[in-house]
């Protein structure tokens, strides 16, 4: 099967920040054979290969040499349906939110809390995406990935993926695995996760006492739309920093100075501190320098107001990191992949 390779292609339409950089060579893979063809082509031409999904967890700071391969395979199928438990499989190139909406239209619950997250199905396990009390690991049934070292397709179960907070084996072994398709186990008998206060409040305001999975999805879409800018309107990659995990004594010390500190207990002796609270308290919310800035409504989101470069956004992020470390003795970790 032939692979269509283009040269000197703008990646502005392929990254949610809308950064204008080019790829020396660019191709899209719709099938496993095209993925293999791209690997063979890059190897024969001695080109570095960069994989691209939805481009929503990516900050491009310079032109990309070599071959950029966009995973564009599409397709959703039901693998099993028994006793209310349904296993579905989706190709890596499926856009995430439309996929979630497809599952809800099929009467399947489990992904509703992950509504309106940008990106693709194949990218979701990379950082174990999560929102409103649910992570990929909670509904994960397996995935197929191509090992670039051996050329073989390997099947991964939950334990194999080594999921953590915004983390997985695929993120730690970056560049080795190409996720081809992902499987999820969903339910026809909704066991809704309503632990996140604003979701319950939104449903209550709407007079919904016995919500369905679709009700939860609509509530979360409304909340996210109010809090987070639409990348199609204002370039961004969602949350730019991870919520840092710190020792209990650090939180105790900070609360002596900041009684309203937002932190959540995790495993014994650790707390997850809200990075957005730290950034807002430090005065960065709404900051703008040229076209690079911090969103006026959500301090965790860096935005491109038009023509910011990736380097300008990265420099802004580094200034925020340095300020937070100086003020609170906490190191913030950047969430998107920086290229």
VMD Tcl script that draws the C-alpha trace (Angstrom):
set ca {
  {0.00 0.00 0.00}
  {1.43 3.37 -1.03}
  {1.85 6.15 1.50}
  {1.09 9.72 0.45}
  {3.90 11.94 1.76}
  {3.75 15.73 1.48}
  {6.63 18.15 1.97}
  {6.87 21.42 3.88}
  {3.38 21.19 5.40}
  {2.01 23.75 7.87}
  {0.98 22.17 11.18}
  {-1.16 25.12 12.29}
  {-4.38 23.20 11.63}
  {-3.04 20.12 13.41}
  {-2.27 21.59 16.85}
  {-4.87 23.12 19.17}
  {-2.58 26.03 20.11}
  {-2.69 27.07 16.45}
  {1.08 27.48 16.34}
  {2.37 28.20 12.85}
  {5.26 25.80 12.27}
  {5.96 23.44 9.40}
  {6.82 19.76 9.07}
  {9.58 18.84 6.65}
  {7.46 15.85 5.59}
  {3.91 14.88 6.52}
  {1.69 11.83 6.05}
  {-1.56 10.42 7.43}
  {-2.02 6.77 8.35}
  {-5.55 5.37 8.10}
  {-4.63 1.69 8.45}
  {-2.06 -0.51 10.18}
  {-0.42 -1.10 6.79}
  {0.02 2.64 6.30}
  {1.58 2.91 9.76}
  {4.07 0.20 8.80}
  {4.70 1.89 5.46}
  {5.48 5.16 7.23}
  {7.92 3.44 9.58}
  {9.63 1.76 6.63}
  {9.79 5.05 4.72}
  {11.25 6.97 7.66}
  {13.79 4.20 8.24}
  {14.82 4.05 4.57}
  {15.17 7.84 4.37}
  {16.86 8.01 7.80}
  {14.23 10.48 9.02}
  {13.14 11.08 12.59}
  {9.45 10.23 13.02}
  {6.98 12.23 15.14}
  {3.51 10.86 15.81}
  {0.54 13.21 15.86}
  {-2.96 12.58 17.16}
  {-5.37 15.44 17.69}
  {-2.55 17.85 18.55}
  {-4.39 18.94 21.71}
  {-1.63 18.04 24.17}
  {1.23 19.52 22.22}
  {3.33 22.68 22.16}
  {5.39 23.12 19.00}
  {8.33 25.47 19.49}
  {10.11 25.08 16.14}
  {9.78 23.57 12.68}
  {9.67 19.77 12.83}
  {12.36 17.94 10.88}
  {11.79 14.49 9.44}
  {8.38 12.90 9.02}
  {5.25 13.83 11.00}
  {2.76 10.96 10.93}
  {-0.82 11.77 11.83}
  {-2.83 8.82 13.14}
  {-6.08 9.07 11.15}
  {-7.59 5.58 11.41}
  {-11.34 5.65 12.10}
  {-13.86 3.05 13.20}
  {-15.89 1.98 16.27}
  {-17.16 -1.52 16.94}
  {-18.87 -3.49 19.71}
  {-16.81 -6.56 20.61}
  {-19.08 -8.07 23.26}
  {-22.42 -7.31 24.91}
  {-23.33 -9.48 27.85}
  {-25.26 -8.99 31.10}
  {-25.20 -5.22 30.74}
  {-21.42 -5.07 30.24}
  {-20.30 -3.94 26.79}
  {-16.76 -3.93 25.38}
  {-16.20 -1.52 22.53}
  {-13.11 -0.85 20.41}
  {-12.20 2.38 18.63}
  {-9.41 3.17 16.19}
  {-6.72 5.57 17.36}
  {-7.73 8.39 15.02}
  {-11.30 8.67 16.29}
  {-11.89 12.16 17.75}
  {-12.48 11.72 21.48}
  {-15.60 13.77 22.19}
  {-17.63 12.48 19.21}
  {-16.62 8.97 20.31}
  {-17.95 9.64 23.83}
  {-21.18 10.96 22.34}
  {-21.49 7.81 20.19}
  {-21.27 5.62 23.30}
  {-23.95 7.66 25.04}
  {-26.24 7.46 22.01}
  {-25.82 3.67 22.19}
  {-27.06 3.74 25.79}
  {-23.62 3.04 27.27}
  {-22.37 4.68 30.46}
  {-18.83 5.11 31.72}
  {-17.29 7.87 29.60}
  {-19.77 10.66 30.35}
  {-17.42 12.40 32.83}
  {-14.79 12.59 30.09}
  {-17.01 14.58 27.74}
  {-15.68 17.53 25.73}
  {-12.02 16.61 26.21}
  {-10.12 17.40 23.01}
  {-7.86 14.93 21.25}
  {-8.20 11.43 19.88}
  {-8.89 7.94 21.22}
  {-5.31 6.83 20.60}
  {-3.87 9.69 22.64}
  {-6.20 9.14 25.60}
  {-4.24 6.30 27.24}
  {-0.93 8.10 26.77}
  {-1.54 10.34 29.76}
  {-4.46 8.45 31.27}
  {-6.80 11.38 30.66}
  {-9.15 12.15 33.49}
  {-11.82 14.61 34.59}
  {-14.53 14.97 37.23}
  {-13.53 11.85 39.16}
  {-13.00 9.43 36.25}
  {-9.80 8.36 34.46}
  {-9.21 6.15 31.43}
  {-7.96 3.38 33.71}
  {-11.43 3.14 35.29}
  {-13.07 2.00 32.03}
  {-10.08 0.46 30.26}
  {-10.36 -2.98 28.68}
  {-7.15 -3.16 26.62}
  {-5.36 -1.76 23.60}
  {-3.28 -2.78 20.61}
  {0.04 -1.04 20.01}
  {2.81 -1.45 17.47}
  {6.29 -1.85 18.94}
  {8.64 0.26 16.84}
  {11.61 -1.76 18.12}
  {10.33 -5.11 16.89}
  {7.61 -4.24 14.39}
  {5.16 -6.51 16.24}
  {1.70 -5.64 17.55}
  {1.32 -6.18 21.28}
  {-1.89 -6.39 23.30}
  {-1.89 -4.44 26.58}
  {-4.11 -5.10 29.59}
  {-4.71 -2.69 32.46}
  {-1.64 -3.75 34.45}
  {0.62 -3.58 31.38}
  {-0.20 0.09 30.86}
  {1.08 1.14 34.31}
  {-1.40 4.00 34.49}
  {-0.75 6.82 36.95}
  {-1.83 10.42 37.34}
  {-1.54 11.80 33.78}
  {0.95 9.03 33.13}
  {1.40 5.62 31.51}
  {4.08 3.31 30.14}
  {3.45 4.88 26.72}
  {4.38 8.30 28.03}
  {7.42 7.02 29.90}
  {8.61 5.04 26.86}
  {7.89 7.87 24.46}
  {8.52 7.01 20.84}
  {8.48 3.25 21.24}
  {4.77 2.43 21.04}
  {2.24 3.42 18.39}
  {-1.27 2.93 19.76}
  {-3.49 1.53 17.01}
  {-6.83 0.96 18.77}
  {-8.24 1.05 22.30}
  {-10.92 -1.00 24.07}
  {-13.27 0.14 26.83}
  {-15.69 -1.72 29.08}
  {-18.92 0.24 29.52}
  {-22.27 -0.48 31.10}
  {-25.92 -0.41 30.12}
  {-26.73 0.03 33.83}
  {-25.30 3.45 34.65}
  {-23.22 3.68 37.83}
  {-22.75 7.44 37.70}
  {-19.83 9.21 39.36}
  {-21.26 12.41 40.83}
  {-18.55 13.05 43.41}
  {-17.54 16.34 41.77}
  {-19.58 19.05 43.50}
  {-20.24 21.40 40.55}
  {-21.72 18.53 38.54}
  {-24.22 17.71 41.28}
  {-24.98 21.40 41.69}
  {-25.59 21.88 37.96}
  {-27.95 18.90 37.82}
  {-29.78 20.13 40.91}
  {-30.22 23.59 39.39}
  {-31.79 21.93 36.36}
  {-34.19 20.00 38.58}
  {-32.69 16.64 37.60}
  {-32.94 14.30 40.59}
  {-32.32 11.01 38.78}
  {-29.79 11.85 36.11}
  {-28.86 9.68 33.16}
  {-25.37 9.38 31.73}
  {-26.39 11.85 29.02}
  {-27.57 14.31 31.67}
  {-24.15 14.11 33.32}
  {-22.42 14.57 29.97}
  {-24.49 17.66 29.15}
  {-23.79 19.14 32.59}
  {-20.06 18.57 32.22}
  {-20.04 20.01 28.69}
  {-21.72 23.14 30.04}
  {-19.26 23.46 32.93}
  {-16.22 22.91 30.70}
  {-17.52 25.41 28.13}
  {-17.85 28.05 30.84}
  {-14.43 27.39 32.36}
  {-12.25 26.48 29.39}
  {-11.76 28.28 26.08}
  {-12.69 26.54 22.83}
  {-9.44 25.79 20.92}
  {-11.27 26.58 17.67}
  {-11.76 30.14 18.97}
  {-8.73 30.69 21.21}
  {-5.67 28.51 20.82}
  {-4.88 26.42 23.88}
  {-4.05 22.90 25.05}
  {-6.34 22.77 28.08}
  {-4.61 22.42 31.44}
  {-0.98 23.39 30.90}
  {0.37 22.25 34.27}
  {-0.20 19.13 36.33}
  {-1.60 19.44 39.83}
  {1.54 18.80 41.92}
  {1.70 16.04 44.51}
  {3.33 17.25 47.73}
  {3.94 15.96 51.23}
  {1.35 16.60 53.94}
  {3.75 18.79 55.88}
  {4.12 21.10 52.87}
  {0.35 21.55 52.72}
  {0.21 22.12 56.48}
  {2.88 24.82 56.22}
  {1.14 26.53 53.27}
  {-2.23 26.52 55.04}
  {-0.70 28.47 57.91}
  {-0.21 31.29 55.42}
  {-3.07 30.57 53.01}
  {-6.16 29.21 54.73}
  {-8.01 28.89 51.42}
  {-5.37 26.64 49.82}
  {-7.03 24.10 47.53}
  {-5.52 20.65 48.12}
  {-6.89 17.13 48.11}
  {-5.68 14.19 50.17}
  {-4.23 11.36 48.11}
  {-2.33 8.31 49.33}
  {-1.18 8.51 52.95}
  {1.07 11.48 53.54}
  {0.46 13.16 50.17}
  {-1.80 15.89 48.84}
  {-2.61 17.06 45.34}
  {-2.44 20.85 45.24}
  {-4.53 22.71 42.67}
  {-2.03 24.23 40.25}
  {-4.67 26.72 39.11}
  {-5.00 28.04 42.68}
  {-1.22 28.51 42.94}
  {-1.03 30.36 39.61}
  {-4.02 32.56 40.37}
  {-2.77 33.39 43.86}
  {0.57 34.40 42.34}
  {-1.24 36.92 40.14}
  {-0.82 35.31 36.73}
  {-4.50 34.82 35.90}
  {-5.37 37.00 32.90}
  {-1.72 37.94 32.28}
  {-0.89 38.70 28.65}
  {2.33 39.56 26.90}
  {1.90 40.02 23.17}
  {-0.25 37.12 21.98}
  {0.89 34.71 24.70}
  {-1.16 34.73 27.87}
  {-2.92 33.05 30.78}
  {-6.67 32.65 30.35}
  {-8.75 35.26 32.19}
  {-11.16 32.66 33.60}
  {-8.89 29.67 34.21}
  {-5.34 30.23 35.44}
  {-4.33 26.69 34.50}
  {-4.74 27.40 30.78}
  {-2.15 29.15 28.63}
  {-3.58 30.68 25.46}
  {-2.48 31.91 22.05}
  {-4.35 35.12 21.26}
  {-3.38 34.91 17.60}
  {0.22 34.78 16.52}
  {2.16 33.67 19.61}
  {5.02 31.32 18.92}
  {5.57 28.10 20.80}
  {8.78 29.55 22.17}
  {6.92 32.56 23.60}
  {4.37 30.32 25.30}
  {7.11 28.08 26.68}
  {9.01 31.09 28.05}
  {5.82 32.27 29.76}
  {5.34 28.81 31.27}
  {8.91 28.83 32.58}
  {8.39 32.23 34.21}
  {5.26 30.93 35.94}
  {7.12 27.81 37.10}
  {9.96 29.89 38.53}
  {7.55 32.24 40.31}
  {5.52 29.40 41.86}
  {8.70 27.71 43.08}
  {9.95 30.97 44.59}
  {6.62 31.78 46.28}
  {5.44 28.34 47.40}
  {8.49 26.04 47.10}
  {6.45 23.84 44.74}
  {7.59 22.79 41.29}
  {4.98 22.77 38.54}
  {5.30 20.20 35.77}
  {4.22 21.03 32.22}
  {1.49 18.69 30.99}
  {1.61 19.04 27.16}
  {4.41 17.47 25.14}
  {6.91 20.16 24.14}
  {8.51 19.65 20.72}
}
mol new
graphics top color blue
foreach p $ca { graphics top sphere $p radius 0.5 }
foreach p [lrange $ca 0 end-1] q [lrange $ca 1 end] { graphics top cylinder $p $q radius 0.2 }
display resetview
